[in-house]
């Protein structure tokens, strides 16, 4: 089978320093309690099972899976990123700015991958580079320093993913053995897509194509959700993998 981380403030009065007992300072009466804090409503409607959160200047829907909804990032009070997150993956229009307010990058994402035409500007607002992103995040440079303007967005090391898959080979084998017990001639490929969240958990596990039965797909999905990958450095990681199964005679 081919399987391609103040202290309490002590009240003390020094009488001799304050003119004696008659002139000793007395503690002021306790101030009235502050009114209850009522945060401003968050202008965001979340899907069922998710909660709207405001973190610093960021507003998002928080679910067990990942961040979901409009997302903003600020640096020194300046808006430096605007995007939409769908289950932690960037989706749709994306804008990035320099802290001085000049545009920095503009383009689109689909399921966490850059697609279509992207433009980059330098810190003085001069156009820096233009590129087209196609299938599989392939870059075709139109002009300018595309390598510097659009560096690869890689948050997980491929070897870390492969190491985790290898360490979980027994769980995958158990799924296949159960499939053979149901159908002795079982074999073929199972294509699975998932996202490695910021905590290293496998999220949004989806079987996109399978030559085996539904029970096999369900077994693999359940196994993947229990695995822990090394935590990504800077963002979530979409993964697509093909599990190949065959019987040895």
Secondary structure as UniProt FT lines:
FT   STRAND          2..3
FT   HELIX           15..18
FT   HELIX           21..23
FT   TURN            48..49
FT   STRAND          51..55
FT   TURN            56..57
FT   STRAND          58..62
FT   STRAND          67..75
FT   TURN            76..77
FT   STRAND          78..86
FT   TURN            87..88
FT   STRAND          89..90
FT   STRAND          92..97
FT   TURN            99..100
FT   STRAND          103..110
FT   TURN            111..112
FT   STRAND          113..121
FT   TURN            123..124
FT   STRAND          127..133
FT   HELIX           135..137
FT   STRAND          139..144
FT   HELIX           146..149
FT   HELIX           158..167
FT   HELIX           169..182
FT   TURN            184..185
FT   STRAND          188..196
FT   TURN            198..199
FT   STRAND          201..210
FT   HELIX           214..226
FT   STRAND          237..245
//
